[in-house]
Amino acid sequence: MSAIWGIVDFSEKTVGKSDIHSLSAYYDKYKIDKVQEITNKNYYMAAGIQFITREAQKEQFPYKHLDNTIMVADVIIDNRSEIVSEFGLTGELSRQGIDGSILYEAVEKDQWLALDRLCGAFVFARYDENENKLYLANDAVGNRSVYYSFNNGRFVFSSLLKSIVPFMSKVEVEEEWLSQFIENDNLIIVNSPALTPYKDIYRLEPGECLCINKKGIEHIYYWDPIKKVKPLKLKSDEEYKKRVLDTFKECVESVIRESGETGILLSGGLDSNAVAAFAAPYLKNKNRVLHSYTSVPNDKVDPIPKNSYYVNNERIYIEKLARYHENLRPHYINVAERDLLADNEKYLDMVETPIKTMVNAPWIYEAFKQAQADNCRILLGGQYGNITISFGFIRNLLITYKYSGRWISLLKSINRYGKKNNISRKKLLSSVLKDNKEGSLKYSRKYMYDKKALRQVGENELHESLLTGVLYRDPTRDRRLIELVLSLPIEQFVCPDIDRRLVRVYMKDIIPNDIVSDQNHRGAQGVAGYTYIREHWDVIKPYLKRKYNMSSAQKWLSKLDLCELIERIDIQNKTNDFELLKAIYFGFLCEYLENMKV
């Protein structure tokens, strides 16, 4: 993997040494093993390579084998053999499995077919000198991220946002980004995947390719699985099971590479366990271990609570998993005693944009650093699994039946679910009739390929990998899995007796039974962080008020009564976790706006 950055001046003006220095200087504090670059009169392009895979050491950016096209890329391809075979690639580096060479050769043969076939994490910039045209493309699910700006005939792109800011004639806040950040009363930062906090600086969207020339930018969205995918109709549940497991197994195994160790962000939940169920045996067959990293609120092994749905300490699950997967090597991250605010200040300086996951970000970043110390190059996870491999609750089933007019199926399911859970049919039916279509499968499918969520997580993961040299890969958001789950009928996801059925039923033989069958508990994230906030609220409160009183906060957030938010938290005696989180992330937003100096 790598970072990429560059300038193309379509008005044929010279790209000078000062331009190159301004763009490149911001990469000094990130973990890059080698920089490869090319300079000509009107363009400069560079790749900062990280030796995450052994193949990365043989990369030869920029690639310029044919005609006058030049490519730099941030790339790791998961289906390399398939691409080499399908496109008939003959280059020596491509035959050796070098990701950048495979990408370049495939794109040179047929750019649009290549984008339709490639699986993996990548962004690339490809400049055609003859046509004076630049292409900037992102992988289908936005595993990697790149920023860009186009002013006065000059196009600037970079994996780092701050390296583009010096090229702006005027630094301004993007008011639409700010408005969405404020109005989204949830963990989604903004609804528009292309927006950044800076006016006229944008993010490349998942599944997007830009075509840039002196006339401007053409936006091409080459992958839309929601429109593309057709319903999958198989003869039996066994056939569905085979298709799901074969696809998911391929998604997991294809992201594991030979260089270095492999880690996983592991909880007691279904998603990361589903990833581990294939990753651990695959590594064991190669005499390798799987390092796991788990957030815990203390150093004890607390029992699973009998009368509580949420499990605050998931260490007990990990201990069971270590006995189940003999090659699992657990590592626990106790952030209870860490300074949450100080950790976030350091983290936010490196990830460049405000975030809302202030409670979880420090421990996840700590996991990346521990993985780096353990010589891990790949860090697995299952963050997107709730909407793919483990989607499906009873409400989804009942509302889908209601809005598709399947009344007999609806009544039968209500009877079965009500009998099992001792809930009257009248109460269930009344509840379903009041529900709107938002829980139906048709409505939920749009979240299975949710560009705003994909862009948000991909952006953070890129910065974490640049900081540590550890690459995060999430098989639960692989384009192959997304296409599959979009094609499945509702009955594969949930039945009246079993929710999250793809994992609970199809994977019951490869995940510990007391985890896969437990529908009465769920792990709680960020417990230590919220405990820290409550215990230190008397110190945090004046800290936040100072941020709320910054001049930029008064200018841009004057419509928000942030002090009223603090008063409400006090009245509620700090019992509302989301209110606590809002107070924190608004405080850091104020400081971010102040540092923009606008």
MIFIZA-126126 format. One line per field, with one value per residue (C-alpha): x, y, z; residue number from 1. Coordinates in steps of 0.05 Angstrom, whole numbers, padded with zeros to 5 digits. Layout:
N
X <- X,...
Y <- Y,...
Z <- Z,...
num <- NUM,...
This chain:
598
X <- 00000,00020,-00002,-00007,-00001,00009,-00005,-00027,-00030,-00077,-00059,00012,00043,00105,00100,00157,00201,00163,00097,00127,00155,00089,00052,00103,00124,00062,00082,00144,00109,00075,00104,00128,00184,00200,00179,00176,00160,00161,00167,00154,00140,00065,00058,00086,00062,00087,00073,00097,00102,00093,00122,00058,00065,00128,00105,00105,00181,00183,00135,00161,00118,00104,00084,00096,00101,00056,00049,00050,00005,00033,00003,00014,-00029,-00045,-00063,-00071,-00111,-00148,-00162,-00094,-00092,-00162,-00144,-00078,-00115,-00177,-00138,-00082,-00028,00042,00086,00142,00121,00047,00065,00102,00038,00060,-00004,00013,00035,-00027,-00071,-00034,-00035,-00108,-00129,-00088,-00123,-00193,-00202,-00277,-00276,-00218,-00256,-00315,-00272,-00220,-00229,-00186,-00165,-00140,-00139,-00100,-00082,-00070,-00048,-00050,00002,-00023,-00094,-00076,-00127,-00123,-00164,-00171,-00207,-00226,-00242,-00315,-00324,-00277,-00225,-00175,-00186,-00158,-00172,-00171,-00181,-00184,-00169,-00147,-00131,-00089,-00112,-00081,-00093,-00066,-00080,-00071,-00121,-00074,-00024,-00075,-00094,-00032,-00056,-00122,-00125,-00170,-00183,-00258,-00303,-00349,-00414,-00454,-00405,-00411,-00487,-00491,-00442,-00486,-00554,-00536,-00554,-00517,-00447,-00451,-00408,-00438,-00487,-00448,-00388,-00350,-00350,-00293,-00289,-00253,-00291,-00268,-00230,-00266,-00260,-00264,-00326,-00328,-00338,-00322,-00275,-00260,-00241,-00205,-00182,-00174,-00250,-00265,-00284,-00330,-00356,-00367,-00397,-00378,-00407,-00479,-00495,-00564,-00586,-00542,-00557,-00615,-00651,-00616,-00664,-00634,-00669,-00653,-00627,-00565,-00549,-00556,-00511,-00457,-00459,-00454,-00398,-00358,-00362,-00346,-00289,-00259,-00268,-00231,-00174,-00160,-00143,-00090,-00020,00046,00087,00087,00037,-00039,-00083,-00157,-00199,-00239,-00300,-00349,-00398,-00417,-00382,-00310,-00321,-00346,-00281,-00239,-00276,-00243,-00179,-00154,-00158,-00129,-00069,-00062,-00054,00005,00034,00018,-00019,-00075,-00064,-00128,-00139,-00197,-00219,-00233,-00254,-00211,-00163,-00213,-00252,-00322,-00379,-00433,-00490,-00555,-00602,-00569,-00569,-00502,-00437,-00388,-00327,-00319,-00255,-00293,-00312,-00240,-00215,-00264,-00243,-00170,-00188,-00229,-00177,-00111,-00070,-00105,-00060,-00103,-00081,-00124,-00127,-00149,-00159,-00196,-00138,-00117,-00131,-00187,-00183,-00108,-00111,-00163,-00123,-00064,-00107,-00147,-00083,-00063,-00130,-00140,-00216,-00265,-00296,-00354,-00328,-00288,-00297,-00274,-00222,-00166,-00170,-00174,-00113,-00078,-00095,-00061,00001,00003,-00008,00051,00094,00073,00097,00027,00019,-00055,-00108,-00175,-00243,-00318,-00342,-00390,-00420,-00484,-00510,-00481,-00462,-00502,-00561,-00631,-00677,-00750,-00774,-00741,-00778,-00846,-00843,-00818,-00878,-00925,-00900,-00896,-00968,-00948,-01002,-01004,-00928,-00934,-00987,-00950,-00885,-00921,-00952,-00884,-00846,-00901,-00906,-00830,-00824,-00890,-00917,-00990,-01007,-01051,-00993,-00944,-00993,-01011,-00938,-00923,-00983,-00957,-00886,-00865,-00825,-00757,-00745,-00762,-00709,-00721,-00708,-00649,-00613,-00591,-00549,-00515,-00478,-00477,-00426,-00427,-00411,-00360,-00324,-00322,-00291,-00244,-00218,-00201,-00170,-00124,-00096,-00087,-00049,-00005,00009,00027,00044,-00013,-00068,-00140,-00182,-00255,-00281,-00353,-00352,-00320,-00355,-00366,-00403,-00443,-00467,-00487,-00526,-00562,-00589,-00613,-00687,-00707,-00715,-00640,-00626,-00679,-00734,-00783,-00737,-00668,-00642,-00577,-00587,-00529,-00480,-00522,-00545,-00495,-00433,-00456,-00405,-00345,-00361,-00366,-00438,-00446,-00428,-00466,-00530,-00533,-00589,-00595,-00530,-00490,-00422,-00421,-00369,-00333,-00350,-00283,-00288,-00356,-00333,-00274,-00319,-00366,-00310,-00273,-00333,-00315,-00249,-00278,-00335,-00292,-00246,-00305,-00332,-00265,-00271,-00344,-00321,-00268,-00279,-00291,-00342,-00379,-00378,-00399,-00436,-00474,-00541,-00522,-00532,-00473,-00474,-00546,-00522,-00474,-00530,-00574,-00520,-00514,-00589,-00590,-00532,-00488,-00533,-00542,-00481,-00497,-00504,-00436,-00407,-00439,-00410,-00340,-00344,-00373,-00316,-00264,-00304,-00297,-00221,-00217,-00252,-00206,-00144,-00170,-00161,-00221
Y <- 00000,00072,00144,00183,00256,00299,00361,00366,00435,00431,00502,00476,00520,00493,00455,00484,00457,00499,00467,00398,00413,00443,00380,00329,00360,00336,00263,00269,00248,00187,00117,00112,00066,00092,00149,00140,00201,00232,00305,00338,00409,00410,00351,00318,00251,00210,00146,00138,00063,00023,-00047,-00078,-00136,-00168,-00150,-00076,-00076,-00090,-00035,00011,00073,00110,00056,00080,00020,00039,00102,00163,00142,00149,00118,00122,00082,00064,-00009,-00079,-00127,-00186,-00225,-00219,-00288,-00278,-00210,-00235,-00293,-00256,-00197,-00240,-00199,-00213,-00163,-00194,-00156,-00174,-00248,-00240,-00215,-00142,-00104,-00038,-00072,-00115,-00054,-00014,-00068,-00085,-00012,-00001,-00059,-00036,00014,00005,-00070,-00070,-00026,-00074,-00135,-00111,-00129,-00097,-00030,00022,00092,00109,00170,00157,00214,00211,00259,00255,00274,00318,00279,00252,00195,00190,00127,00094,00021,00002,00004,00062,00022,00077,00152,00211,00286,00334,00405,00440,00514,00558,00498,00462,00396,00375,00307,00276,00222,00276,00333,00385,00379,00409,00468,00510,00509,00543,00617,00627,00580,00576,00530,00486,00507,00449,00400,00438,00439,00364,00350,00390,00365,00291,00271,00205,00179,00196,00257,00281,00252,00276,00230,00282,00339,00359,00414,00458,00493,00470,00410,00344,00269,00217,00175,00099,00070,00136,00154,00226,00245,00312,00356,00431,00438,00411,00347,00291,00247,00174,00126,00059,00012,00014,-00055,-00036,-00024,-00079,-00139,-00186,-00231,-00297,-00356,-00423,-00490,-00502,-00471,-00515,-00482,-00413,-00435,-00460,-00396,-00352,-00391,-00400,-00325,-00302,-00352,-00324,-00253,-00269,-00310,-00264,-00204,-00243,-00235,-00270,-00211,-00202,-00226,-00220,-00189,-00178,-00129,-00182,-00177,-00229,-00209,-00246,-00204,-00207,-00280,-00295,-00266,-00304,-00369,-00370,-00330,-00372,-00440,-00411,-00384,-00448,-00488,-00443,-00452,-00380,-00347,-00296,-00239,-00210,-00141,-00128,-00068,-00085,-00039,-00075,-00132,-00181,-00237,-00215,-00265,-00255,-00218,-00257,-00198,-00150,-00150,-00114,-00146,-00092,-00137,-00184,-00215,-00278,-00290,-00281,-00331,-00382,-00366,-00376,-00448,-00457,-00428,-00457,-00407,-00345,-00299,-00250,-00180,-00136,-00060,-00028,00046,00060,00097,00134,00208,00205,00279,00279,00215,00246,00310,00271,00226,00283,00319,00259,00240,00312,00318,00319,00253,00232,00165,00199,00142,00084,00119,00119,00045,00026,00069,00036,-00032,-00009,00010,-00056,-00094,-00056,-00076,-00148,-00143,-00147,-00119,-00136,-00122,-00155,-00133,-00140,-00068,-00069,-00138,-00113,-00094,-00153,-00220,-00211,-00168,-00189,-00180,-00201,-00130,-00133,-00198,-00175,-00107,-00138,-00185,-00127,-00082,-00138,-00160,-00229,-00230,-00305,-00307,-00246,-00279,-00346,-00310,-00268,-00332,-00367,-00308,-00291,-00362,-00368,-00301,-00301,-00239,-00235,-00238,-00176,-00135,-00157,-00146,-00077,-00058,-00082,-00045,00020,00010,00046,00014,00034,-00035,-00072,-00108,-00063,-00001,-00033,-00052,00020,00014,-00048,-00002,00063,00111,00160,00106,00073,00139,00155,00090,00085,00155,00140,00073,00104,00153,00097,00055,00115,00127,00055,00016,-00032,-00042,-00053,-00099,-00114,-00175,-00159,-00100,-00136,-00119,-00194,-00202,-00138,-00162,-00229,-00203,-00153,-00212,-00254,-00261,-00239,-00311,-00323,-00265,-00279,-00326,-00322,-00365,-00338,-00268,-00254,-00321,-00322,-00327,-00362,-00419,-00423,-00415,-00453,-00508,-00461,-00410,-00431,-00450,-00407,-00346,-00361,-00383,-00328,-00281,-00251,-00213,-00163,-00131,-00058,-00013,00044,00026,00049,00114,00133,00113,00160,00218,00209,00202,00264,00306,00362,00371,00359,00408,00472,00443,00439,00508,00538,00507,00529,00601,00602,00657,00608,00571,00636,00651,00584,00549,00609,00576,00517,00527,00484,00507,00484,00415,00414,00436,00380,00329,00353,00350,00279,00262,00240,00181,00194,00166,00200,00268,00259,00239,00300,00347,00318,00318,00388,00412,00384,00412,00482,00473,00447,00508,00553,00519,00528,00604,00624
Z <- 00000,-00005,-00007,-00072,-00087,-00148,-00190,-00263,-00294,-00353,-00375,-00387,-00333,-00300,-00235,-00194,-00138,-00086,-00108,-00101,-00032,-00008,-00029,-00004,00062,00101,00092,00135,00200,00169,00162,00090,00070,00000,-00045,-00121,-00164,-00233,-00253,-00320,-00341,-00326,-00278,-00216,-00190,-00130,-00091,-00019,-00012,00052,00054,00080,00032,00006,-00065,-00047,-00044,-00119,-00139,-00194,-00192,-00233,-00284,-00355,-00401,-00459,-00501,-00456,-00397,-00327,-00265,-00190,-00143,-00072,-00084,-00058,-00102,-00072,-00137,-00170,-00203,-00231,-00261,-00291,-00324,-00347,-00377,-00404,-00369,-00392,-00356,-00314,-00251,-00261,-00267,-00200,-00168,-00160,-00146,-00180,-00244,-00247,-00237,-00290,-00343,-00331,-00334,-00397,-00431,-00411,-00355,-00346,-00348,-00299,-00250,-00256,-00241,-00191,-00117,-00065,-00036,-00083,-00112,-00174,-00215,-00290,-00334,-00411,-00437,-00509,-00491,-00431,-00390,-00319,-00288,-00213,-00189,-00123,-00108,-00107,-00031,-00015,00024,00008,00004,-00034,-00034,-00093,-00115,-00184,-00188,-00246,-00291,-00238,-00209,-00142,-00109,-00045,00006,00058,00063,00094,00038,-00010,00034,00014,-00058,-00041,-00060,00000,00059,00074,00114,00072,00104,00076,00109,00175,00170,00159,00216,00264,00239,00238,00308,00301,00286,00212,00201,00135,00084,00023,00012,-00029,00022,00067,00120,00068,00012,-00057,-00030,-00042,-00027,-00082,-00070,-00067,-00136,-00170,-00226,-00245,-00316,-00314,-00372,-00383,-00390,-00321,-00284,-00306,-00249,-00268,-00218,-00245,-00193,-00168,-00140,-00116,-00188,-00218,-00174,-00190,-00139,-00128,-00131,-00111,-00100,-00027,00037,00030,-00036,-00005,00052,00005,-00036,00026,00059,-00004,-00019,00051,00058,-00006,00019,00084,00056,-00002,00043,00082,00052,00066,00092,00168,00220,00216,00270,00281,00321,00359,00403,00428,00373,00310,00258,00280,00301,00231,00203,00254,00237,00169,00183,00242,00206,00143,00181,00222,00158,00143,00213,00229,00288,00289,00338,00367,00398,00444,00485,00558,00615,00667,00674,00703,00668,00687,00679,00625,00660,00668,00671,00623,00547,00541,00560,00584,00588,00529,00555,00575,00501,00478,00530,00502,00431,00449,00469,00406,00357,00382,00341,00369,00409,00449,00467,00512,00511,00576,00563,00628,00659,00596,00586,00535,00516,00507,00466,00420,00412,00386,00343,00311,00292,00251,00219,00196,00202,00260,00280,00324,00350,00404,00454,00409,00366,00419,00434,00360,00346,00405,00373,00309,00348,00386,00321,00292,00352,00340,00268,00240,00170,00161,00214,00202,00226,00216,00225,00166,00183,00215,00147,00107,00138,00202,00178,00198,00258,00266,00252,00183,00167,00190,00157,00092,00092,00107,00051,00000,00015,00041,00095,00107,00117,00163,00207,00211,00231,00283,00313,00316,00344,00394,00420,00429,00465,00502,00465,00444,00370,00378,00407,00354,00296,00323,00327,00256,00227,00258,00231,00168,00112,00139,00168,00104,00064,00004,00046,00084,00021,00010,00073,00046,-00001,00038,00008,00065,00116,00070,00057,00131,00154,00094,00107,00179,00162,00110,00161,00213,00163,00144,00217,00235,00172,00189,00137,00162,00119,00130,00091,00112,00064,00006,-00060,-00073,-00007,-00017,-00085,-00056,00004,-00040,-00080,-00022,-00001,00069,00094,00089,00137,00191,00211,00270,00313,00293,00278,00240,00208,00158,00215,00268,00223,00166,00211,00273,00262,00257,00313,00386,00401,00463,00420,00356,00391,00444,00423,00492,00497,00457,00470,00491,00458,00491,00563,00590,00552,00580,00650,00642,00620,00680,00731,00703,00685,00734,00696,00626,00634,00640,00586,00538,00557,00538,00469,00463,00475,00420,00368,00310,00352,00365,00291,00263,00320,00349,00334,00379,00454,00474,00545,00549,00527,00587,00634,00608,00620,00692,00702,00674,00721,00663,00647,00572,00535,00469,00502,00533,00466,00432,00483,00469,00393,00390,00433,00385,00326,00357,00363,00292,00265,00306,00277,00206,00217,00176
num <- 1,2,3,4,5,6,7,8,9,10,11,12,13,14,15,16,17,18,19,20,21,22,23,24,25,26,27,28,29,30,31,32,33,34,35,36,37,38,39,40,41,42,43,44,45,46,47,48,49,50,51,52,53,54,55,56,57,58,59,60,61,62,63,64,65,66,67,68,69,70,71,72,73,74,75,76,77,78,79,80,81,82,83,84,85,86,87,88,89,90,91,92,93,94,95,96,97,98,99,100,101,102,103,104,105,106,107,108,109,110,111,112,113,114,115,116,117,118,119,120,121,122,123,124,125,126,127,128,129,130,131,132,133,134,135,136,137,138,139,140,141,142,143,144,145,146,147,148,149,150,151,152,153,154,155,156,157,158,159,160,161,162,163,164,165,166,167,168,169,170,171,172,173,174,175,176,177,178,179,180,181,182,183,184,185,186,187,188,189,190,191,192,193,194,195,196,197,198,199,200,201,202,203,204,205,206,207,208,209,210,211,212,213,214,215,216,217,218,219,220,221,222,223,224,225,226,227,228,229,230,231,232,233,234,235,236,237,238,239,240,241,242,243,244,245,246,247,248,249,250,251,252,253,254,255,256,257,258,259,260,261,262,263,264,265,266,267,268,269,270,271,272,273,274,275,276,277,278,279,280,281,282,283,284,285,286,287,288,289,290,291,292,293,294,295,296,297,298,299,300,301,302,303,304,305,306,307,308,309,310,311,312,313,314,315,316,317,318,319,320,321,322,323,324,325,326,327,328,329,330,331,332,333,334,335,336,337,338,339,340,341,342,343,344,345,346,347,348,349,350,351,352,353,354,355,356,357,358,359,360,361,362,363,364,365,366,367,368,369,370,371,372,373,374,375,376,377,378,379,380,381,382,383,384,385,386,387,388,389,390,391,392,393,394,395,396,397,398,399,400,401,402,403,404,405,406,407,408,409,410,411,412,413,414,415,416,417,418,419,420,421,422,423,424,425,426,427,428,429,430,431,432,433,434,435,436,437,438,439,440,441,442,443,444,445,446,447,448,449,450,451,452,453,454,455,456,457,458,459,460,461,462,463,464,465,466,467,468,469,470,471,472,473,474,475,476,477,478,479,480,481,482,483,484,485,486,487,488,489,490,491,492,493,494,495,496,497,498,499,500,501,502,503,504,505,506,507,508,509,510,511,512,513,514,515,516,517,518,519,520,521,522,523,524,525,526,527,528,529,530,531,532,533,534,535,536,537,538,539,540,541,542,543,544,545,546,547,548,549,550,551,552,553,554,555,556,557,558,559,560,561,562,563,564,565,566,567,568,569,570,571,572,573,574,575,576,577,578,579,580,581,582,583,584,585,586,587,588,589,590,591,592,593,594,595,596,597,598
